[in-house]
Amino acid sequence: MGQTDSQFKAFIRFILDDMKELREETDEDKRAEKIDRIVDNLQKTLED
């Protein structure tokens, strides 16, 4: 079963929010952790 347009847009909003938060992060270690979290979440989404 696929996603509706509304569900897909919600998913994109979550990613966009994470990316905006990442852009504001100045601590390089925290930034790397956030990048890893985003990548892991995207990978898990692809595997579902």
C-alpha distance matrix in Angstrom:
0.0 3.8 6.9 9.5 12.8 14.3 12.2 12.9 16.5 16.9 15.9 18.5 21.0 20.9 21.6 24.2 25.9 26.1 27.6 30.1 31.1 31.6 33.8 36.1 36.5 40.0 40.2 39.2 38.2 35.9 34.5 33.8 32.1 29.8 28.9 28.1 25.9 24.0 23.6 22.5 19.8 18.5 18.8 16.9 14.0 14.0 14.3 11.3
3.8 0.0 3.7 6.6 9.5 11.5 9.5 9.5 13.1 14.0 13.0 15.2 17.9 18.2 18.7 21.0 23.0 23.4 24.6 27.1 28.4 28.9 30.8 33.2 33.9 37.4 37.8 36.8 36.2 33.9 32.2 31.6 30.2 27.7 26.7 26.2 24.1 21.8 21.6 21.0 18.2 16.4 17.2 15.9 12.5 12.5 13.8 11.3
6.9 3.7 0.0 3.7 6.5 7.9 5.8 6.1 9.6 10.4 9.9 12.1 14.5 15.1 15.9 18.1 19.8 20.7 22.0 24.1 25.5 26.3 28.2 30.4 31.3 34.9 35.5 34.8 34.3 31.8 30.1 29.9 28.5 25.7 24.9 24.9 22.5 20.0 20.4 20.1 16.9 15.4 16.9 15.7 12.0 12.9 14.7 12.2
9.5 6.6 3.7 0.0 3.8 5.3 5.2 6.2 8.6 9.9 10.7 12.5 14.3 15.7 16.9 18.4 20.1 21.6 22.8 24.4 26.1 27.3 28.8 30.9 32.2 35.9 36.8 36.4 36.2 33.4 31.6 31.9 30.6 27.5 26.9 27.3 24.8 22.1 22.9 22.9 19.5 18.0 20.1 18.9 15.3 16.3 18.4 15.9
12.8 9.5 6.5 3.8 0.0 3.8 5.5 5.1 6.1 8.6 9.9 10.5 12.3 14.4 15.5 16.2 18.3 20.1 20.9 22.3 24.3 25.6 26.7 28.8 30.5 34.1 35.4 35.0 35.2 32.4 30.4 30.9 29.9 26.6 25.9 26.8 24.6 21.5 22.5 23.1 19.7 18.0 20.5 19.9 16.2 17.2 19.8 17.9
14.3 11.5 7.9 5.3 3.8 0.0 3.8 5.4 5.1 6.3 8.7 9.9 10.5 12.6 14.5 15.2 16.5 18.7 20.0 20.9 22.7 24.4 25.6 27.4 29.1 32.8 34.1 34.1 34.1 31.1 29.3 30.2 28.9 25.5 25.3 26.3 23.7 20.9 22.4 22.9 19.3 18.1 21.0 20.1 16.5 18.2 20.7 18.6
12.2 9.5 5.8 5.2 5.5 3.8 0.0 3.8 5.4 5.1 6.3 8.8 9.8 10.8 12.7 14.3 15.4 17.0 18.6 20.1 21.4 22.9 24.6 26.4 27.6 31.3 32.3 32.1 31.8 28.9 27.3 27.8 26.3 23.1 22.9 23.5 20.7 18.2 19.6 19.6 16.0 15.1 17.7 16.5 13.0 15.1 17.3 15.0
12.9 9.5 6.1 6.2 5.1 5.4 3.8 0.0 3.8 5.4 5.1 6.3 8.7 10.0 10.8 12.3 14.3 15.6 16.6 18.4 20.2 21.2 22.6 24.8 26.2 29.7 30.8 30.3 30.3 27.6 25.6 26.0 24.9 21.7 21.0 21.7 19.4 16.4 17.5 18.1 14.7 13.0 15.8 15.3 11.7 13.1 16.0 14.4
16.5 13.1 9.6 8.6 6.1 5.1 5.4 3.8 0.0 3.8 5.4 5.0 6.2 8.8 9.9 10.3 12.2 14.3 15.1 16.2 18.3 19.7 20.8 22.8 24.5 28.1 29.6 29.4 29.7 26.9 24.8 25.7 24.8 21.3 20.8 22.2 19.9 16.8 18.4 19.5 16.1 14.7 17.9 17.8 14.4 16.1 19.1 17.7
16.9 14.0 10.4 9.9 8.6 6.3 5.1 5.4 3.8 0.0 3.8 5.4 5.0 6.4 8.8 9.8 10.6 12.6 14.3 15.3 16.7 18.5 20.0 21.6 23.0 26.8 28.0 28.1 28.0 24.9 23.3 24.3 23.0 19.5 19.6 20.8 18.0 15.3 17.5 18.1 14.4 13.9 17.3 16.6 13.5 16.0 18.6 16.9
15.9 13.0 9.9 10.7 9.9 8.7 6.3 5.1 5.4 3.8 0.0 3.8 5.4 5.2 6.5 8.7 10.0 10.9 12.6 14.5 15.6 16.8 18.7 20.6 21.6 25.3 26.1 25.8 25.6 22.8 21.0 21.6 20.3 17.0 16.7 17.6 15.0 12.1 13.9 14.5 10.9 10.1 13.5 13.0 10.0 12.4 15.2 14.0
18.5 15.2 12.1 12.5 10.5 9.9 8.8 6.3 5.0 5.4 3.8 0.0 3.8 5.4 5.1 6.0 8.5 9.8 10.4 12.2 14.2 15.1 16.4 18.6 20.1 23.6 24.9 24.6 24.9 22.2 19.9 20.7 20.1 16.6 15.9 17.5 15.4 12.1 13.8 15.3 12.3 10.8 14.4 14.9 12.0 13.8 17.1 16.5
21.0 17.9 14.5 14.3 12.3 10.5 9.8 8.7 6.2 5.0 5.4 3.8 0.0 3.8 5.5 5.0 6.0 8.6 9.8 10.4 12.2 14.0 15.2 16.8 18.6 22.3 23.8 24.0 24.4 21.3 19.4 20.8 20.0 16.3 16.3 18.3 15.9 12.9 15.5 16.9 13.7 13.2 16.9 17.1 14.6 16.9 19.9 19.1
20.9 18.2 15.1 15.7 14.4 12.6 10.8 10.0 8.8 6.4 5.2 5.4 3.8 0.0 3.8 5.5 5.1 6.3 8.7 10.0 10.7 12.3 14.4 15.8 16.8 20.6 21.6 21.7 21.7 18.5 17.0 18.2 16.9 13.3 13.8 15.3 12.5 9.9 12.9 13.8 10.6 10.9 14.6 14.4 12.5 15.3 17.9 17.2
21.6 18.7 15.9 16.9 15.5 14.5 12.7 10.8 9.9 8.8 6.5 5.1 5.5 3.8 0.0 3.8 5.4 5.1 6.2 8.7 9.9 10.4 12.3 14.6 15.5 19.0 20.0 19.6 19.8 17.1 14.9 15.8 15.1 11.5 11.1 12.9 10.9 7.6 10.2 11.9 9.3 8.8 12.6 13.4 11.7 13.8 16.8 16.8
24.2 21.0 18.1 18.4 16.2 15.2 14.3 12.3 10.3 9.8 8.7 6.0 5.0 5.5 3.8 0.0 3.8 5.4 5.0 6.2 8.6 9.7 10.5 12.7 14.5 18.0 19.7 19.6 20.5 17.7 15.3 16.8 16.7 12.9 12.6 15.2 13.6 10.4 13.0 15.3 13.0 12.3 16.0 17.1 15.3 17.2 20.4 20.5
25.9 23.0 19.8 20.1 18.3 16.5 15.4 14.3 12.2 10.6 10.0 8.5 6.0 5.1 5.4 3.8 0.0 3.8 5.4 5.2 6.2 8.6 9.9 11.0 12.7 16.4 18.0 18.6 19.2 16.0 14.2 16.3 15.6 11.8 12.6 15.2 13.1 10.7 14.0 15.7 13.4 13.8 17.5 18.0 16.7 19.1 21.9 21.7
26.1 23.4 20.7 21.6 20.1 18.7 17.0 15.6 14.3 12.6 10.9 9.8 8.6 6.3 5.1 5.4 3.8 0.0 3.8 5.5 5.1 6.1 8.7 10.1 10.7 14.4 15.4 15.6 15.9 12.8 10.9 12.7 11.9 8.1 8.9 11.5 9.4 7.3 10.8 12.6 10.8 11.6 15.0 15.8 15.1 17.5 20.0 20.3
27.6 24.6 22.0 22.8 20.9 20.0 18.6 16.6 15.1 14.3 12.6 10.4 9.8 8.7 6.2 5.0 5.4 3.8 0.0 3.8 5.4 4.9 6.2 8.8 10.0 13.3 14.9 14.6 15.7 13.2 10.4 12.2 12.6 9.0 8.6 11.9 11.0 8.4 11.0 13.8 12.6 12.4 15.7 17.3 16.6 18.3 21.2 21.9
30.1 27.1 24.1 24.4 22.3 20.9 20.1 18.4 16.2 15.3 14.5 12.2 10.4 10.0 8.7 6.2 5.2 5.5 3.8 0.0 3.8 5.3 5.1 6.6 9.0 12.3 14.6 15.2 16.8 14.0 11.5 14.2 14.6 11.1 11.6 15.0 14.0 11.8 14.7 17.3 16.0 16.0 19.4 20.8 19.9 21.8 24.7 25.2
31.1 28.4 25.5 26.1 24.3 22.7 21.4 20.2 18.3 16.7 15.6 14.2 12.2 10.7 9.9 8.6 6.2 5.1 5.4 3.8 0.0 3.8 5.5 5.3 6.5 10.3 12.0 13.1 14.1 11.0 9.3 12.3 12.2 8.8 10.4 13.5 12.3 11.1 14.4 16.4 15.3 16.3 19.4 20.4 20.1 22.4 24.8 25.3
31.6 28.9 26.3 27.3 25.6 24.4 22.9 21.2 19.7 18.5 16.8 15.1 14.0 12.3 10.4 9.7 8.6 6.1 4.9 5.3 3.8 0.0 3.8 5.4 5.2 8.6 10.0 10.2 11.4 8.9 6.2 9.0 9.7 6.7 7.4 11.0 10.7 9.6 12.3 14.7 14.5 15.1 17.9 19.5 19.6 21.4 23.8 24.8
33.8 30.8 28.2 28.8 26.7 25.6 24.6 22.6 20.8 20.0 18.7 16.4 15.2 14.4 12.3 10.5 9.9 8.7 6.2 5.1 5.5 3.8 0.0 3.8 5.6 8.1 10.8 11.1 13.4 11.4 8.4 11.4 12.9 10.3 10.3 14.1 14.3 12.8 15.1 17.9 17.7 17.8 20.6 22.5 22.3 23.8 26.5 27.6
36.1 33.2 30.4 30.9 28.8 27.4 26.4 24.8 22.8 21.6 20.6 18.6 16.8 15.8 14.6 12.7 11.0 10.1 8.8 6.6 5.3 5.4 3.8 0.0 3.8 6.3 9.4 11.0 13.2 10.9 9.0 12.6 13.7 11.3 12.5 16.0 15.8 14.9 17.7 20.1 19.7 20.4 23.3 24.8 24.7 26.6 29.1 30.0
36.5 33.9 31.3 32.2 30.5 29.1 27.6 26.2 24.5 23.0 21.6 20.1 18.6 16.8 15.5 14.5 12.7 10.7 10.0 9.0 6.5 5.2 5.6 3.8 0.0 3.8 5.8 7.6 9.5 7.2 5.9 9.6 10.6 9.0 10.7 13.8 13.9 13.9 16.5 18.5 18.7 19.9 22.3 23.8 24.3 26.2 28.3 29.4
40.0 37.4 34.9 35.9 34.1 32.8 31.3 29.7 28.1 26.8 25.3 23.6 22.3 20.6 19.0 18.0 16.4 14.4 13.3 12.3 10.3 8.6 8.1 6.3 3.8 0.0 3.8 6.1 8.9 8.0 7.1 10.5 12.2 11.6 12.9 15.7 16.6 16.9 19.0 21.1 21.8 22.8 25.0 26.7 27.4 29.1 31.1 32.5
40.2 37.8 35.5 36.8 35.4 34.1 32.3 30.8 29.6 28.0 26.1 24.9 23.8 21.6 20.0 19.7 18.0 15.4 14.9 14.6 12.0 10.0 10.8 9.4 5.8 3.8 0.0 3.8 5.6 5.4 6.0 8.7 10.1 10.6 12.2 14.3 15.4 16.5 18.3 19.9 21.1 22.6 24.3 25.8 27.1 28.8 30.4 31.9
39.2 36.8 34.8 36.4 35.0 34.1 32.1 30.3 29.4 28.1 25.8 24.6 24.0 21.7 19.6 19.6 18.6 15.6 14.6 15.2 13.1 10.2 11.1 11.0 7.6 6.1 3.8 0.0 3.8 5.5 4.9 6.1 8.6 9.8 10.4 12.2 14.1 15.2 16.3 18.2 19.9 21.0 22.3 24.2 25.7 27.0 28.5 30.4
38.2 36.2 34.3 36.2 35.2 34.1 31.8 30.3 29.7 28.0 25.6 24.9 24.4 21.7 19.8 20.5 19.2 15.9 15.7 16.8 14.1 11.4 13.4 13.2 9.5 8.9 5.6 3.8 0.0 3.8 5.3 5.2 6.3 8.7 9.9 10.7 12.4 14.4 15.4 16.5 18.5 20.1 21.1 22.6 24.5 26.0 27.0 28.8
35.9 33.9 31.8 33.4 32.4 31.1 28.9 27.6 26.9 24.9 22.8 22.2 21.3 18.5 17.1 17.7 16.0 12.8 13.2 14.0 11.0 8.9 11.4 10.9 7.2 8.0 5.4 5.5 3.8 0.0 3.8 5.4 5.0 6.2 8.6 9.8 10.5 12.3 14.2 15.2 16.5 18.4 19.8 21.0 22.6 24.5 25.7 27.1
34.5 32.2 30.1 31.6 30.4 29.3 27.3 25.6 24.8 23.3 21.0 19.9 19.4 17.0 14.9 15.3 14.2 10.9 10.4 11.5 9.3 6.2 8.4 9.0 5.9 7.1 6.0 4.9 5.3 3.8 0.0 3.8 5.4 5.1 6.2 8.6 9.8 10.6 12.3 14.2 15.4 16.6 18.3 20.0 21.2 22.8 24.5 26.0
33.8 31.6 29.9 31.9 30.9 30.2 27.8 26.0 25.7 24.3 21.6 20.7 20.8 18.2 15.8 16.8 16.3 12.7 12.2 14.2 12.3 9.0 11.4 12.6 9.6 10.5 8.7 6.1 5.2 5.4 3.8 0.0 3.8 5.4 5.1 6.2 8.6 9.9 10.5 12.2 14.2 15.4 16.3 18.3 20.0 21.2 22.5 24.5
32.1 30.2 28.5 30.6 29.9 28.9 26.3 24.9 24.8 23.0 20.3 20.1 20.0 16.9 15.1 16.7 15.6 11.9 12.6 14.6 12.2 9.7 12.9 13.7 10.6 12.2 10.1 8.6 6.3 5.0 5.4 3.8 0.0 3.8 5.5 5.1 6.2 8.7 9.9 10.4 12.3 14.3 15.2 16.4 18.4 20.1 21.0 22.6
29.8 27.7 25.7 27.5 26.6 25.5 23.1 21.7 21.3 19.5 17.0 16.6 16.3 13.3 11.5 12.9 11.8 8.1 9.0 11.1 8.8 6.7 10.3 11.3 9.0 11.6 10.6 9.8 8.7 6.2 5.1 5.4 3.8 0.0 3.8 5.4 5.0 6.2 8.6 9.7 10.5 12.3 14.1 15.3 16.5 18.5 20.0 21.3
28.9 26.7 24.9 26.9 25.9 25.3 22.9 21.0 20.8 19.6 16.7 15.9 16.3 13.8 11.1 12.6 12.6 8.9 8.6 11.6 10.4 7.4 10.3 12.5 10.7 12.9 12.2 10.4 9.9 8.6 6.2 5.1 5.5 3.8 0.0 3.8 5.4 5.2 6.1 8.5 9.9 10.6 12.2 14.2 15.4 16.7 18.4 20.2
28.1 26.2 24.9 27.3 26.8 26.3 23.5 21.7 22.2 20.8 17.6 17.5 18.3 15.3 12.9 15.2 15.2 11.5 11.9 15.0 13.5 11.0 14.1 16.0 13.8 15.7 14.3 12.2 10.7 9.8 8.6 6.2 5.1 5.4 3.8 0.0 3.8 5.5 5.1 6.0 8.6 9.9 10.4 12.1 14.2 15.4 16.4 18.4
25.9 24.1 22.5 24.8 24.6 23.7 20.7 19.4 19.9 18.0 15.0 15.4 15.9 12.5 10.9 13.6 13.1 9.4 11.0 14.0 12.3 10.7 14.3 15.8 13.9 16.6 15.4 14.1 12.4 10.5 9.8 8.6 6.2 5.0 5.4 3.8 0.0 3.8 5.5 5.1 6.1 8.6 9.8 10.5 12.3 14.3 15.4 16.6
24.0 21.8 20.0 22.1 21.5 20.9 18.2 16.4 16.8 15.3 12.1 12.1 12.9 9.9 7.6 10.4 10.7 7.3 8.4 11.8 11.1 9.6 12.8 14.9 13.9 16.9 16.5 15.2 14.4 12.3 10.6 9.9 8.7 6.2 5.2 5.5 3.8 0.0 3.8 5.5 5.1 6.2 8.6 10.0 10.6 12.5 14.4 15.6
23.6 21.6 20.4 22.9 22.5 22.4 19.6 17.5 18.4 17.5 13.9 13.8 15.5 12.9 10.2 13.0 14.0 10.8 11.0 14.7 14.4 12.3 15.1 17.7 16.5 19.0 18.3 16.3 15.4 14.2 12.3 10.5 9.9 8.6 6.1 5.1 5.5 3.8 0.0 3.8 5.5 5.2 6.1 8.6 9.9 10.7 12.4 14.5
22.5 21.0 20.1 22.9 23.1 22.9 19.6 18.1 19.5 18.1 14.5 15.3 16.9 13.8 11.9 15.3 15.7 12.6 13.8 17.3 16.4 14.7 17.9 20.1 18.5 21.1 19.9 18.2 16.5 15.2 14.2 12.2 10.4 9.7 8.5 6.0 5.1 5.5 3.8 0.0 3.8 5.5 5.1 6.1 8.6 9.9 10.6 12.4
19.8 18.2 16.9 19.5 19.7 19.3 16.0 14.7 16.1 14.4 10.9 12.3 13.7 10.6 9.3 13.0 13.4 10.8 12.6 16.0 15.3 14.5 17.7 19.7 18.7 21.8 21.1 19.9 18.5 16.5 15.4 14.2 12.3 10.5 9.9 8.6 6.1 5.1 5.5 3.8 0.0 3.8 5.4 5.2 6.2 8.8 10.0 10.8
18.5 16.4 15.4 18.0 18.0 18.1 15.1 13.0 14.7 13.9 10.1 10.8 13.2 10.9 8.8 12.3 13.8 11.6 12.4 16.0 16.3 15.1 17.8 20.4 19.9 22.8 22.6 21.0 20.1 18.4 16.6 15.4 14.3 12.3 10.6 9.9 8.6 6.2 5.2 5.5 3.8 0.0 3.8 5.5 5.1 6.4 8.8 10.2
18.8 17.2 16.9 20.1 20.5 21.0 17.7 15.8 17.9 17.3 13.5 14.4 16.9 14.6 12.6 16.0 17.5 15.0 15.7 19.4 19.4 17.9 20.6 23.3 22.3 25.0 24.3 22.3 21.1 19.8 18.3 16.3 15.2 14.1 12.2 10.4 9.8 8.6 6.1 5.1 5.4 3.8 0.0 3.8 5.4 5.2 6.3 8.9
16.9 15.9 15.7 18.9 19.9 20.1 16.5 15.3 17.8 16.6 13.0 14.9 17.1 14.4 13.4 17.1 18.0 15.8 17.3 20.8 20.4 19.5 22.5 24.8 23.8 26.7 25.8 24.2 22.6 21.0 20.0 18.3 16.4 15.3 14.2 12.1 10.5 10.0 8.6 6.1 5.2 5.5 3.8 0.0 3.8 5.4 5.1 6.3
14.0 12.5 12.0 15.3 16.2 16.5 13.0 11.7 14.4 13.5 10.0 12.0 14.6 12.5 11.7 15.3 16.7 15.1 16.6 19.9 20.1 19.6 22.3 24.7 24.3 27.4 27.1 25.7 24.5 22.6 21.2 20.0 18.4 16.5 15.4 14.2 12.3 10.6 9.9 8.6 6.2 5.1 5.4 3.8 0.0 3.8 5.4 5.4
14.0 12.5 12.9 16.3 17.2 18.2 15.1 13.1 16.1 16.0 12.4 13.8 16.9 15.3 13.8 17.2 19.1 17.5 18.3 21.8 22.4 21.4 23.8 26.6 26.2 29.1 28.8 27.0 26.0 24.5 22.8 21.2 20.1 18.5 16.7 15.4 14.3 12.5 10.7 9.9 8.8 6.4 5.2 5.4 3.8 0.0 3.8 5.6
14.3 13.8 14.7 18.4 19.8 20.7 17.3 16.0 19.1 18.6 15.2 17.1 19.9 17.9 16.8 20.4 21.9 20.0 21.2 24.7 24.8 23.8 26.5 29.1 28.3 31.1 30.4 28.5 27.0 25.7 24.5 22.5 21.0 20.0 18.4 16.4 15.4 14.4 12.4 10.6 10.0 8.8 6.3 5.1 5.4 3.8 0.0 3.8
11.3 11.3 12.2 15.9 17.9 18.6 15.0 14.4 17.7 16.9 14.0 16.5 19.1 17.2 16.8 20.5 21.7 20.3 21.9 25.2 25.3 24.8 27.6 30.0 29.4 32.5 31.9 30.4 28.8 27.1 26.0 24.5 22.6 21.3 20.2 18.4 16.6 15.6 14.5 12.4 10.8 10.2 8.9 6.3 5.4 5.6 3.8 0.0
